[in-house]
Amino acid sequence: VDGQLAVHILCGHGLKSSRTMLRDLYCVLEVDSVNKARTMIRTGAINFDWDEAFDVDIENAREMSFLIFSWDPNTRHRLCFSSTLGLQAFLQCGISQKLALKLEPKGILYLEMVYKEPSVSLKRTPSVRKTAMFGVDLETIMRREKSGLSVPILVKRCIDEVEKRGLDHIGIYRLCGSARRKTQLKEEFEKSPKMVDLSVDAVSDINVITGVLKDFLRELPEPLFTNALYSMLIDALSVRLPDDPGGSAKLMLSVLECLP
C-alpha cells in the first residue's frame, strides 16, 4: 500500500498489570517493523488516554503494528501489549474507519484511521491567499520576505533548529510528530515566520519541526525537482557510465545546478 495514513490513537482500555497499581505507558506505531511515530507517556492503572494523531507516509507497506511499552527511568522499557493490522484488509473495509484493536495478551486499543492514496496525499494545490506561506511558489515568498536569505525564513529556521538539537536523533525525517502540534506550528508560521518560537520549551518534539518543513516542501506548487528538469534528471541517471564515474558526477551536478 502506498500513500498516507492519518492515524489517531485514542486510548487503551483494560491494560491492567499484576505488578503495580499505576504505571507509565506509551504507544509506538510501526510500519513493517520500522518505527514511524510515538505517543507521549500517560500514567494510569487500567485505561490510558493518549488522544494523539500522526500523518504517516507509507510505501509498499503491508502491515501496521501498535506496540505499548512501559516507561521506566531506571530500566529498559518493557513491551507490554501489541497488535498488528494488515493494511490490505483495512482498505477493503473503506478508507476511513474507527477501530477497536484487540491487544495481546489483553486489552483493547481504540483508534481512527483515514487513508489517502498518493494522488491525493501528493497533490499540490496552490494557495489562493496572498499572504500564505504554504502552497506558494518560492519566488513569491522570497520577494515578499526580502530577508536577504537564499531560502525562505521558514526553511532556514527549521533547518537551524534541526542542526542545533536534532542531529543525534535516529530517523529525524522519517519519524512523525504530533499532527495537531504540527498544524498549530504551521499556523504560527503563516502569521509571522520570524517570531515563531521553535525552542525546546515551545516545541519539545523535533519531529514536529521536521514535519512542518516536509509539508512546506511537499505543498510547493512545483516540486524542487521541477517538472521541466525532471526528464533531464531521469536521462542523466540512465546514461551514467560505470567506467567514467567522474563524467557521470559532472553530468549529474550540471543538472542539479539548474534546480531552484
PyMOL commands that set and color helices and strands:
alter all, ss='L'
color gray80, all
select helices_A, chain A and resi 87-92+118-121+138-145+153-165+179-191+206-218+227-238+245-256
alter helices_A, ss='H'
color red, helices_A
select strands_A, chain A and resi 3-13+23-31+34-38+42-44+48-58+63-70+78-86+96-102+108-116
alter strands_A, ss='S'
color yellow, strands_A
deselect
rebuild
show_as cartoon
